[in-house]
Amino acid sequence: MLRVNPALTATGHLWGTSMFAAQLKITIEGAYLHQLDPLSRDLWKSHDAGLLGDEDAQRLAELIYSRREALRD
């Protein structure tokens, strides 16, 4: 499960989703194939919880898809 850096949170809410999205992007870019499914689940759980906006979630989902394809080649 993805862990949110406590420095990014304040009273349980993120100060800026862009920081969280950037952290997820870095994680996805360095992930191995077997890590992508759990990252995808965590991404959508974060979206459902309001930690990521629609655009960030969609962009990150597309990044996961691209990363998966690149690693399978």
C-alpha positions as CSV (number, residue, x, y, z in Angstrom):
1,M,0.0,0.0,0.0
2,L,1.2,3.5,-0.8
3,R,2.2,5.6,2.1
4,V,1.7,9.3,2.1
5,N,4.6,11.4,3.3
6,P,3.4,12.9,6.6
7,A,5.1,16.2,5.6
8,L,2.5,16.6,2.8
9,T,-0.4,16.5,5.1
10,A,-2.0,18.9,7.6
11,T,-4.8,17.8,9.9
12,G,-5.5,14.8,7.7
13,H,-5.8,16.7,4.4
14,L,-3.2,17.4,1.7
15,W,-2.2,21.1,1.4
16,G,-1.9,20.6,-2.4
17,T,-2.8,17.6,-4.5
18,S,-0.1,18.6,-6.9
19,M,2.5,17.6,-4.4
20,F,0.8,14.2,-3.9
21,A,0.4,13.7,-7.6
22,A,4.1,14.5,-8.1
23,Q,5.0,11.9,-5.5
24,L,2.8,9.3,-7.2
25,K,4.3,10.1,-10.6
26,I,7.8,9.6,-9.3
27,T,6.7,6.3,-7.7
28,I,5.1,5.1,-10.9
29,E,8.0,6.0,-13.1
30,G,10.3,3.9,-10.9
31,A,7.9,1.0,-10.4
32,Y,8.4,-2.6,-11.5
33,L,5.7,-4.4,-13.4
34,H,4.4,-6.3,-10.4
35,Q,4.0,-3.0,-8.5
36,L,1.7,-1.3,-11.0
37,D,-1.5,-3.1,-10.1
38,P,-1.3,-2.1,-6.4
39,L,-0.3,1.4,-7.4
40,S,-3.4,1.6,-9.7
41,R,-5.6,0.5,-6.8
42,D,-4.0,3.1,-4.5
43,L,-4.4,5.8,-7.1
44,W,-8.1,5.2,-7.4
45,K,-8.6,4.9,-3.6
46,S,-6.8,8.2,-3.3
47,H,-9.1,9.7,-5.9
48,D,-12.2,8.4,-4.1
49,A,-10.9,9.9,-0.9
50,G,-10.5,13.3,-2.5
51,L,-6.7,13.3,-2.4
52,L,-6.4,13.5,-6.2
53,G,-8.5,15.5,-8.6
54,D,-10.0,14.0,-11.8
55,E,-7.3,15.4,-14.1
56,D,-4.4,14.2,-11.9
57,A,-6.0,10.8,-11.5
58,Q,-6.5,10.4,-15.2
59,R,-3.0,11.5,-16.0
60,L,-1.5,9.1,-13.5
61,A,-3.7,6.2,-14.7
62,E,-2.4,6.9,-18.2
63,L,1.2,6.9,-16.9
64,I,0.6,3.5,-15.2
65,Y,-0.8,2.1,-18.5
66,S,2.3,3.5,-20.5
67,R,4.7,2.2,-17.9
68,R,3.0,-1.3,-18.0
69,E,3.3,-1.4,-21.8
70,A,7.0,-0.3,-21.7
71,L,7.9,-2.9,-19.2
72,R,6.2,-5.7,-21.1
73,D,8.1,-4.9,-24.3
